[in-house]
């Protein structure tokens, strides 16, 4: 997919003319240590943006700020044109609804172990979105079919592979009808076959216009799935651009050093 770009302080960024996510001047500290230091980022609708960088560099914190699982200290965040954080204060009036619109798929799946795959997807709807049981069941069946797991609907997480659990987690997030999905290291615990299964689902979501932000250390995965890659180091965006450009021909020495270290086969 081609991106429209603008130039901002020498860094090419996706055009913010109709950004699904718009972040300006974002700052966040933990115990006096600055973790995000003036982050500016635009994510156009329907794009897949991967955030890469060393552990502790701020990438997961940035993603968690997008749905206010972490509250920034300064800057602004807009989701589909609506301000959810501005001038040091949360402006979103309903965090529960925000987290339905901006879904999160966690690294370790976070499925309820005592519930089957279909029950995990049903429960999310009934508790988080007050969906009736019949509608929740119908939607769960439809979504498990979409992620290729209807044959595993009655399986418990302990009987499922990591890739299957991750796809159930994706179905659970989709059940709340988000406009944005956030993924925290979605393939780090998976074998190559399971990674391929998750990649297929994410490609289909992209074709359907889902906006996604992915935090990952897996550079071959980022190259395969992403439209745009953002390299963060020391709480700042060092470089960003189309995936092939950043990962194959980085401009900045810090990016090049990181890519040389971590660009191993999936």
Secondary structure, DSSP 8 states (H G I E B T S, - for coil): ----EEEETTEEEE--TTEEEEEEEEEEEETTEEEEEEEEEEEETT-EEEEE--TTSSHHHHHHHHTTSS--SEEEEEETTEEEEETTEE--S-HHHHHHHEEEE-TT----TTSBHHHHHHHHHHHHS---HHHHHHHHHHHHHHTT-GGGTT-BGGGS-HHHHHHHHHHHHHTT--SEEEEESTTTT--HHHHHHHHHHHHHHHHTT-EEEEE-S-HHHHHHH-SEEEEEETTEEEEEEEHHHHHHS-SSHHHHHHHHHH----
